[in-house]
Amino acid sequence: MKNLIILLFLTIISCKNNDVNYESIVKNDEFRKEILSEKGGAFIELSDGFTYYHEENSSSNLGTIMLIHGFSVPSYIWKPTLKRLSSTGYRVVAMDLYGRGYSSNPDLPQTDNLRANQVLELMSKLNIDSAIVCGLSNGGRIISKMANINSKKIQGLIYVSSSSFETHAEFENKKVSQKEINNYIATYPKKAKGQLEDFYEPEKFPDWPKLYEELLTHKGFAKALISTSKNLVTLDNIHKQINDLNIPVYTIWGLHDKVVVYDSFKDKLKLLLPNRKEFFIEDSAHLPQMENSNQFEIRLLEAIEEIIKP
């Protein structure tokens, strides 16, 4: 009994810091009602849980763009891009992938397949026959997998600071233990400030960590991230398939990115997707859509227009 009390005490301490109750909020019906009231957007129930999304210009016939976020930061990371694209009249959808933001945290292995099917199912529910898909960082893996599952849904692929071209050694044991979850939660006090490392000039984004602190209060967040890491696989064969399908491909990179290091895979990328068009954004690191939004949006719109009007 004494050991159990000590264990419970340590768990409580590891889940609390500076009055932040880590992993204390369950994403239930009450949670979703509160989010809709405070944040707007919409929820839709899909096969593996609820998905939160923002949609603009739903009746537009100019073309549809799906914005897919990365490893842990959800759809708010696309906020400036969503605003700019919607102003052009395109139909634009930004969503939270499972385990992130306000979408459900299903107790399932966090594979690329799970989240790619989530996006494809959302498209079907919203009557989107095909779209240009933009994947940021780890989101690049999701859009690659989408093309692998159903290429007819994909008008074009735009990779932004994408990690999908990296090589990964597969885990033999992909299950997530409670010990791993507890150890991960114990690192939460440093996680929010650590998000500033994505920027070339982090001093310009002093409030960025506050947004991330909310994510740390959502139950299941740690498990989702650990499971994602354990389920990473190399996607070289999928990218060869994408090249053979002649799907338009664009890659956009921040010149100073230290999260996804372009030089580590640039030679392989030339072999996998030799027909892609590539842009580099000055004065930016891992998040060019935020750090140099003007130059990024010029390149993004150029790519979108070329795909829609070849």
VOZA-195091 format. One line per 5 residues: number of its first residue (from 1); their letters; for each residue x, y negated, z of C-alpha. Coordinates in nm, 3 decimals. Each point is the difference from the previous one (the first is absolute). Example, Ala and Ser with C-alpha at 12.3 -4.5 7.8 and 13.67 -1.06 7.14 Angstrom:
BEGIN
1 = AS = 1.230,0.450,0.780 | 0.137,-0.344,-0.066
This chain:
BEGIN
1 = MKNLI = 0.000,0.000,0.000 | 0.282,-0.240,0.090 | 0.168,0.054,-0.338 | -0.331,-0.060,-0.178 | -0.049,-0.332,0.181
6 = ILLFL = 0.351,-0.109,-0.093 | -0.060,0.095,-0.364 | -0.325,-0.198,-0.013 | 0.170,-0.300,0.158 | 0.282,0.006,-0.256
11 = TIISC = -0.250,0.030,-0.285 | -0.191,-0.305,0.124 | 0.321,-0.199,0.034 | 0.114,0.101,-0.349 | -0.335,-0.112,-0.146
16 = KNNDV = -0.006,-0.344,0.163 | 0.227,-0.299,-0.041 | -0.062,-0.371,0.046 | -0.373,0.066,0.050 | -0.025,0.181,-0.332
21 = NYESI = -0.193,0.325,0.044 | 0.164,0.223,-0.257 | -0.220,0.253,-0.182 | -0.299,-0.088,0.218 | -0.256,-0.083,-0.272
26 = VKNDE = -0.199,0.272,-0.174 | -0.125,-0.079,-0.351 | -0.366,0.088,0.058 | -0.331,-0.157,-0.108 | 0.027,-0.274,0.262
31 = FRKEI = 0.352,-0.081,-0.118 | -0.114,-0.026,-0.363 | -0.291,-0.229,0.088 | 0.236,-0.231,0.186 | 0.246,-0.009,-0.291
36 = LSEKG = -0.272,-0.087,-0.251 | -0.120,-0.278,0.227 | 0.346,-0.148,0.057 | 0.192,0.080,-0.319 | -0.257,0.050,-0.274
41 = GAFIE = 0.077,0.254,-0.269 | -0.184,0.331,-0.024 | 0.011,0.361,0.112 | -0.095,0.303,-0.206 | -0.009,0.360,0.115
46 = LSDGF = 0.207,0.233,-0.215 | 0.071,0.372,0.025 | 0.269,-0.033,0.268 | -0.125,-0.303,0.190 | -0.088,-0.367,-0.024
51 = TYYHE = 0.196,-0.232,-0.226 | 0.023,-0.374,0.057 | 0.039,-0.224,-0.305 | -0.037,-0.350,-0.143 | -0.141,-0.043,-0.348
56 = ENSSS = -0.018,-0.312,-0.216 | -0.186,-0.057,-0.330 | -0.179,0.335,0.011 | -0.198,-0.077,-0.317 | 0.300,-0.118,-0.206
61 = NLGTI = 0.068,0.172,-0.331 | 0.349,-0.148,-0.044 | 0.172,0.297,0.162 | 0.052,0.153,0.343 | 0.311,-0.005,0.220
66 = MLIHG = 0.040,0.227,0.303 | 0.250,-0.124,0.260 | 0.160,0.282,0.201 | 0.205,-0.085,0.309 | 0.306,0.174,0.139
71 = FSVPS = 0.110,0.220,0.288 | -0.158,-0.167,0.302 | -0.118,-0.357,-0.066 | -0.355,0.015,-0.144 | -0.180,-0.207,-0.262
76 = YIWKP = 0.057,-0.340,0.161 | 0.351,0.021,-0.147 | -0.163,-0.066,-0.340 | -0.199,-0.305,0.117 | 0.170,-0.266,-0.218
81 = TLKRL = -0.009,0.228,-0.305 | -0.366,0.087,0.053 | -0.084,-0.370,0.012 | 0.201,-0.082,-0.315 | -0.134,0.288,-0.208
86 = SSTGY = -0.359,-0.066,0.101 | 0.038,-0.361,-0.113 | 0.076,0.124,-0.352 | -0.330,0.188,-0.018 | 0.137,0.353,0.019
91 = RVVAM = -0.179,0.254,0.213 | 0.236,0.064,0.291 | -0.013,0.255,0.281 | 0.237,0.014,0.297 | -0.050,0.288,0.244
96 = DLYGR = 0.140,0.157,0.316 | 0.135,0.350,-0.049 | -0.087,0.271,0.252 | 0.182,-0.044,0.329 | 0.062,-0.371,-0.060
101 = GYSSN = -0.187,-0.319,0.071 | -0.372,0.047,0.051 | -0.044,0.323,-0.199 | -0.052,0.330,0.180 | 0.285,0.203,0.144
106 = PDLPQ = -0.101,0.351,-0.114 | 0.173,0.288,0.177 | 0.156,0.122,-0.324 | 0.355,0.021,-0.139 | 0.088,-0.343,-0.136
111 = TDNLR = 0.098,0.106,-0.349 | 0.020,-0.210,-0.314 | -0.281,0.218,-0.131 | -0.232,-0.093,0.290 | 0.035,-0.373,-0.057
116 = ANQVL = 0.007,0.017,-0.381 | -0.331,0.184,0.008 | -0.130,-0.261,0.243 | 0.067,-0.276,-0.255 | -0.144,0.201,-0.288
121 = ELMSK = -0.313,0.082,0.200 | -0.045,-0.365,0.094 | 0.025,-0.092,-0.367 | -0.271,0.252,-0.083 | -0.225,-0.129,0.279
126 = LNIDS = 0.043,-0.355,-0.131 | -0.068,0.112,-0.360 | 0.351,-0.090,-0.116 | 0.073,0.216,-0.305 | 0.363,-0.107,-0.029
131 = AIVCG = 0.232,-0.259,0.148 | 0.347,-0.143,0.012 | 0.150,0.121,0.326 | 0.265,-0.193,0.191 | 0.194,0.185,0.268
136 = LSNGG = 0.216,-0.181,0.254 | 0.292,0.187,0.159 | -0.135,0.341,0.111 | -0.315,-0.087,-0.191 | 0.201,0.069,-0.314
141 = RIISK = -0.010,0.366,0.096 | -0.378,-0.016,0.019 | -0.046,-0.147,-0.346 | 0.242,0.256,-0.147 | -0.205,0.279,0.156
146 = MANIN = -0.322,-0.158,-0.131 | 0.137,0.016,-0.354 | 0.098,0.361,0.062 | -0.351,0.093,0.121 | -0.207,-0.193,-0.255
151 = SKKIQ = 0.191,-0.201,-0.260 | -0.324,-0.101,-0.175 | -0.077,-0.229,0.295 | 0.328,-0.188,-0.044 | 0.035,-0.285,-0.249
156 = GLIYV = 0.343,-0.094,0.124 | 0.238,0.042,0.294 | 0.169,-0.294,0.170 | 0.259,0.093,0.263 | 0.102,-0.273,0.246
161 = SSSSF = 0.306,0.067,0.217 | -0.092,0.364,-0.044 | 0.152,0.284,0.201 | -0.149,0.262,-0.232 | 0.329,0.056,-0.186
166 = ETHAE = 0.201,0.102,0.305 | 0.112,0.360,0.059 | -0.132,0.183,0.308 | 0.099,0.322,0.173 | -0.318,0.178,0.107
171 = FENKK = -0.079,0.080,0.364 | -0.052,0.367,0.077 | -0.233,-0.082,0.289 | -0.241,-0.275,-0.098 | -0.220,0.020,0.306
176 = VSQKE = 0.003,-0.295,0.243 | 0.039,0.081,0.370 | -0.130,-0.204,0.291 | 0.360,-0.048,0.114 | 0.087,-0.158,-0.336
181 = INNYI = -0.304,-0.227,0.029 | 0.091,-0.109,0.355 | 0.360,-0.069,-0.102 | -0.116,-0.207,-0.296 | -0.243,-0.203,0.210
186 = ATYPK = 0.286,-0.070,0.241 | 0.168,-0.194,-0.285 | -0.306,-0.220,-0.059 | 0.130,-0.302,0.197 | 0.266,-0.048,-0.271
191 = KAKGQ = -0.213,0.092,-0.301 | -0.184,-0.330,-0.048 | 0.310,-0.220,-0.004 | 0.172,0.258,-0.217 | -0.243,-0.083,-0.282
196 = LEDFY = 0.191,-0.325,-0.053 | 0.288,0.204,-0.142 | -0.203,0.036,-0.321 | 0.056,-0.368,-0.078 | 0.292,-0.184,-0.158
201 = EPEKF = -0.077,-0.308,0.213 | -0.196,0.132,0.301 | -0.006,-0.340,0.170 | -0.266,-0.103,-0.251 | -0.239,0.265,0.136
206 = PDWPK = 0.004,-0.043,0.380 | -0.355,0.129,0.049 | 0.049,0.319,-0.200 | 0.069,0.227,0.305 | -0.331,-0.103,0.163
211 = LYEEL = -0.197,0.159,-0.282 | 0.187,0.326,0.047 | -0.066,0.009,0.375 | -0.368,0.064,-0.070 | 0.087,0.314,-0.196
216 = LTHKG = 0.185,0.139,0.301 | -0.324,0.001,0.201 | -0.171,0.243,-0.241 | -0.013,0.358,0.121 | 0.168,0.239,-0.242
221 = FAKAL = 0.233,-0.254,-0.161 | 0.321,0.166,0.118 | -0.114,0.344,-0.111 | -0.092,-0.132,-0.345 | 0.342,-0.159,-0.051
226 = ISTSK = 0.193,0.303,0.126 | -0.207,0.231,-0.218 | 0.061,-0.224,-0.302 | 0.377,0.017,0.053 | -0.011,0.378,0.038
231 = NLVTL = -0.199,0.043,-0.322 | 0.224,-0.201,-0.230 | 0.114,0.191,-0.307 | 0.203,-0.095,-0.306 | -0.225,-0.113,-0.287
236 = DNIHK = 0.242,0.028,-0.293 | -0.214,0.255,-0.188 | -0.308,-0.219,0.034 | 0.186,-0.300,-0.139 | 0.118,0.207,-0.298
241 = QINDL = -0.364,0.090,-0.059 | -0.102,-0.366,0.021 | 0.261,-0.089,-0.260 | -0.124,0.275,-0.232 | -0.358,-0.128,0.035
246 = NIPVY = 0.108,-0.343,-0.127 | -0.175,-0.182,0.284 | 0.121,-0.363,0.011 | 0.243,-0.035,0.291 | 0.141,-0.314,0.161
251 = TIWGL = 0.242,-0.026,0.291 | 0.044,-0.314,0.209 | 0.278,-0.042,0.255 | 0.112,-0.260,0.253 | 0.365,-0.081,-0.067
256 = HDKVV = 0.098,0.028,0.367 | -0.197,0.310,0.103 | 0.180,0.200,0.273 | -0.294,0.232,0.073 | -0.017,0.160,-0.345
261 = VYDSF = 0.349,-0.024,-0.147 | -0.033,-0.019,-0.377 | 0.364,0.086,-0.070 | -0.042,0.337,0.171 | -0.232,0.133,-0.273
266 = KDKLK = 0.025,-0.240,-0.295 | 0.183,0.250,-0.221 | -0.259,0.271,0.067 | -0.280,-0.249,-0.064 | 0.138,-0.072,-0.347
271 = LLLPN = -0.022,0.370,-0.082 | -0.344,0.058,0.153 | -0.179,-0.306,-0.139 | 0.212,-0.139,-0.285 | -0.292,-0.187,-0.158
276 = RKEFF = -0.099,-0.202,0.305 | 0.022,-0.380,0.014 | 0.186,-0.139,0.300 | 0.004,-0.330,0.187 | 0.214,-0.132,0.284
281 = IEDSA = -0.132,-0.270,0.232 | 0.243,-0.256,0.139 | 0.010,-0.117,0.363 | -0.180,0.308,0.127 | 0.070,0.334,0.162
286 = HLPQM = -0.250,0.284,0.049 | -0.315,-0.214,-0.026 | 0.036,-0.219,-0.312 | -0.379,-0.050,-0.019 | 0.029,-0.202,0.321
291 = ENSNQ = 0.345,-0.156,-0.012 | -0.004,-0.127,-0.357 | -0.365,0.030,-0.086 | 0.014,-0.244,-0.292 | 0.267,0.190,-0.194
296 = FEIRL = -0.149,0.334,0.102 | -0.350,-0.091,-0.117 | 0.130,-0.126,-0.334 | 0.167,0.336,-0.063 | -0.296,0.198,0.135
301 = LEAIE = -0.252,-0.182,-0.219 | 0.231,0.039,-0.299 | 0.004,0.376,0.057 | -0.378,0.020,0.052 | -0.073,-0.196,-0.316
306 = EIIKP = 0.235,0.217,-0.205 | -0.172,0.316,0.129 | -0.353,-0.128,-0.060 | 0.074,-0.170,-0.332 | 0.282,0.201,-0.161
